[in-house]
Amino acid sequence: MLASEVMSREVYTVYPDTPVADVVKLMIEKRISGVPVISRQGGVVGIISEGDLLFKDKDLRYPSFISLLGGMIYLESPKRFEEEFRKSIALRAEEIMTGDVITVEEEARVSEMASLMTEQQVNRLPVLRNGKLVGIVTRADILRALVTDFE
């Protein structure tokens, strides 16, 4: 089976300038756990998941460090703290989204998508045709496809 056969064609999306509050409302109203962020031309520029939104309420903890000879040696990643801080104060979709989106083409096989989801630890894959969003495949879609293979 291919992505085009298992994907949801009705994809709820937001633009980079969409307020985070509107993103949350959309996800709650539509009962979805993630939403692609698209450009005005229809290209995928990011994705927002429930995990990204949880940063809004997360207790931030400055990375541990030791001071040595007037310098600082971080024991944890300062970049991770910067990312968490950026997401915690986000007001627009582009400020909270994950920008490095893993996508597939319509011809991607279910086995390829299952491997991608497992290896990259993602729950959804936007499906593209000529660089434009045409659908989305979730883990539930993959499981439904696997069940039909067993029947």
Protein Blocks (a to p, Z undefined) as FASTA:
>chain_A
ZZklmmcfbdcdddfklcfklmmmmmmmnopabdcdddfkopafbdcdfklmmmmmpccd
ddddddeehiacdfbdfklmmmmmmmmmpcbfklmmcfbdcdddfklcfklmmmmmmmno
pabdcddeehiafbdcdfklmmmmmmmmmZZ
